[in-house]
Amino acid sequence: MILRKKLSLWLPVAVYTAFIFWLSSAPRVPPPFLRWPGADKLVHLSEYTPLGALLLRAFSRSQFPAAFATGAMIGGLDEMFQGFVPTRHVSAWDFIADVAGVAIGFAIYRWKKAKTP
């Protein structure tokens, strides 16, 4: 029973992280509506917001720093990974957007939990 609970918490994190890395493996071809400077930061924010919520759900409330560190580590590894993908590059600003997305995911998850009776 404990294994099933842990799996239900961590499998979504693993699958979503794999999805992020799959997206990062694609050559950079932004859609037309994202061809203005800095638009990719919105993509990073929106990509990492669900990860933040999933991480906070998987970790217990007392492990908030570990959840945040894990999200930042995934963002950093993702940025490093992109350095090996043709037409992609490593960007500290993208990493900052990733971490901000994790923080937004935390805030949304906590707000939703607070509203749930």
C-alpha angles and dihedrals in degrees: 000000000000091000091053090051093049091046091051089053101042105033092071089051091051094045093047092047089052088050091053091051091046089054089048091054092063119093112258108265109151119203114251094258090059099053097108124098113279095010091121089065088068088053090052092048093049092044095053099039093079090045090056091052092047092049094049089049092050096047120060117251091255090059096061093129091051091050091050093046090051091052091049091048092052089049091050093048090048091053091048090048090054088060088071095049116092113247091014127101140194115253131182088205090056089051090051089051089050092053091045088053090053089051091049089050089052091051094048092047093050091046092051091047091050091053093048112090 
